[in-house]
């Protein structure tokens, strides 16, 4: 299994970013995929999951209405659209094949700061 995240960066509060995760080494179209994050000095936190058929589940109340997960099974890619970013969204963001992050990529850093 190989998961490669991209799209992170430095953004001002209120800004937007789109994260991507390219998957390989397994049958992507059959897998539920998740985004998790780790803020500085904190543990892993589940953000969102999407089932193989494209249904969605945003777990964190703090991201509801701001983050949207999607996927393109033809491209083996899962996305996380983030808007109205806040400083507390600063974290290393991972995509994972499970909500606990047992199998995850190397992460992409998102820093929200003015």
Secondary structure, DSSP 8 states (H G I E B T S, - for coil): -EEEEE--EEE-TT--EEEEEEEESS-GGGS-EEEEEE-TTS-EEEEEEE-TTS-EEE--GGGTTTEEEEEEGGGTEEEEEE-S--GGG-EEEEEESSTT-SSB---EEEEE--
